[in-house]
Every structure is written in structure tokens, then in C-alpha cells.
Amino acid sequence: MISIRSFRTGEAADLDALWAMLEPVIRAGEVFALPVEMTRLEALRYFLADGNWVFVAEEDGQLVGAYYLRANQMGGGAHVANCGYVTAGWAIGRGVAGMMCAHSLEFAKSTGFRAMQFNFVVSTNEAAVYLWRKHGFRELARLPDAFLHPTLGFVDALVMWREL
């Protein structure tokens, strides 16, 4: 059974497992607007940045996914949440991302956020677009040719939003 818990920043095993999930996704350069040459330290600092709540999904003691949640903007925009999700490659298709999305929506609402916004969803990431729509997100804007996909060239990015 998959469960979700807060990330334990002091545990090296969690850091290694988080990097094991992040590295192949970053290196592929297909869904995150992050440098493909990003180092382990840079990636972990990004994901675990101050102000982020970080949660992991685990099954039988193994991490199968992780996400961060933060305010999308500061000041007058701090009531809108933003998230970044990653699923272990071997766990894709098992409902992990959907569970994390549902958990993040609940957590965001419980901490006072009024909406959630995804600023840059790569349009060719069809599984994510489908999942976010399934969870009530709608496309607010399409940014033409905003993302340079490593094999498809320039593709659109979407701004997606949902009220909590």
C-alpha cells in the first residue's frame, strides 16, 4: 500500500532516493524546465528549498514519488499554491502521481491556500496534462513554443489553475 508522509531532510536514504527519482527526469529534459546538467546538490536544493513543504510517497519503505508545495508568488500572490511532482520511473502507471496530486490539493487547502497554479506544464507531457485536468485543473494560457524539447523541438507550455 502506498502512503504519503513528510520528507525527512536529515535522512541520507531519503536524499539518495529523491535524487534517484529526479536525476533521470532532469537528464531527459522532457518535462521540467531545469538544466539537464543540473547537479545532485543543485537539484536537491531546488526541490527542498526554504519555503517548500516536501512530501514523499512510499511503498514498503521505498520512495515511489515526491512533491514540493509552495506559494506560487510572494506577498499578494501568496494565497495561490504551486507544486512540482516526480514519480520513480519503475512506479509510473500505478496511481502515484494521482495520489500525490490529491494529497497536495488537500494539504494546500488545509494550510489556507485558495487556489493552485502550475506555471509551466509542457504540453507534450500528455500524462500530466490528463491527470491535472482529471483533478479539476483548467488551462488558463498556452505559451507558444515556450519549451525546447530535446527531440520534438519547440513545444507549447500550459499555465493550469484550479480553485481550492
Number of C-alpha atoms within 10 A of each C-alpha: 5 16 15 18 12 13 19 13 11 8 9 10 13 16 18 13 16 25 19 15 20 23 17 13 19 20 14 13 18 19 19 21 15 14 11 16 12 13 13 16 11 11 19 17 11 13 22 18 13 9 10 16 19 22 20 23 25 17 12 9 9 14 22 26 27 27 25 23 22 22 21 17 12 10 7 7 10 16 20 24 26 22 22 15 21 21 24 21 14 9 13 13 11 12 12 22 25 16 15 23 18 12 17 24 20 13 14 24 18 11 10 13 20 15 20 25 20 21 16 19 23 25 21 17 13 11 11 17 18 11 15 21 14 11 13 12 20 18 16 14 14 16 16 12 14 16 23 17 19 11 9 10 9 13 15 18 22 21 18 21 22 20 14 16
